[in-house]
Amino acid sequence: MAYRVPFVNFKRQYQQLKAEFDKVFEEVMSGGDFILRRHLVTFEKNIARFVGTKHAIGVNTGTDALYLSAHALDFGPGDQVITVAHTFVATIGAIVQCGATPVLIDVRDDFDMDVDQIEASITTKTKGIIPVHLNGHACEMDKIMELAQNYNLVVIEDAAQALGASFKGGKCASFGDTGIFSFYPAKMLGTAGDGGMICTNDDELARKLRALRDNGRVESADIIECFGWCTRLDNLHAALLNMKFRSFDKWVQRRREIARMYDNGFAGIDGLIPHPNSDGDYFDVYQNYVIRCKERDRLVGHLRKSGIEVLISWPTPLHKQEALQLSHFSLPMTERISAEVISLPMYPELTTEEVEGVIEVVADFFA
Ligand SMILES: Cc1ncc(COP(=O)(O)O)c(C=O)c1O
């Protein structure tokens, strides 16, 4: 079914920036610059400068960025790592793939880690915390970093959805030992495929991460510093991302405008819990605009029937996914959210008329 308002619209973005996209392709192909070349170096510098970290290391995916971080920070058997279940599976996967044990705590009604539950979950085996800045909204990083310091824990920020978001003036991915981003197409800054980035201020860690992403090689192809993986951000993707990054601030501004339109359109609708409103200490970038409704499935049906494509992230919480063997955790807020959430279309290319159309269809459901 062709939706009147699709959930993403990559084709529209390509049409709008066609000349620039085509120029990037021409430049990279005619230069033969494919692996660990200058566009990647430039993109890493751009991201490091933007986030405010000393280093940024381009990798294959956000998933690999998490896993390499966990590996470089020595997560292993016997270690416990605190994170949330209301996230993409890769957050918990990074812990498990290293042989460590995930300890899941609940989220608040802003969908982020409930920082008040962290301390009670810390044991002598706790090695680290992975806060997830979901939907482009930062976690309360001052409290998380204070606990990490007090208990000597490492922190990996999962900022896959939060490029540009900040808390008390600090950008997401700049607080922890590492912070990671995803450049999956639908993300804040998406490439034409997969991509990821690890940010850190630690020189040693940065060197280790660079080695891990390129089969143990850092400066010379002849000297192998460790066993690693092959998970580099392709130069073509880096070149595309550099080009798109020039529009990034403008796109964030447009996302925030769309969020205000949705906020105003949904204000006062009985039975609809609007996207959490947060200014002050938080700068939200609205990777996703998420509403909640007790009659979620009926509302989803109504939206889809009316030509509005929506997404549910995520209908089954990770601790309820049988294969993952995490069912011993009790996370009431996570479960409630999973039963109620709907992500509405949210991307800079949405027209004002389309946003108004979405609002009208939602309002019509509750009328
Ligand atoms: C919160 C979160 N963490 C990690 C990832 C993994 O990123 P990637 O898809 O680039 O591997 C995603 C992507 O969906 C995500 O949303």
The ligand as an ORCA input file, in Angstrom:
! r2SCAN-3c Opt
* xyz 0 1
  C      18.991      2.893     20.402
  C      19.725      2.191     19.304
  N      20.907      1.605     19.574
  C      21.619      0.980     18.620
  C      21.172      0.934     17.325
  C      21.976      0.170     16.306
  O      22.364      0.962     15.230
  P      22.622      0.286     13.769
  O      21.280      0.004     13.182
  O      23.371      1.344     13.028
  O      23.414     -0.923     13.995
  C      19.966      1.543     16.985
  C      19.456      1.501     15.608
  O      18.311      1.231     15.354
  C      19.214      2.187     18.003
  O      18.050      2.777     17.736
*
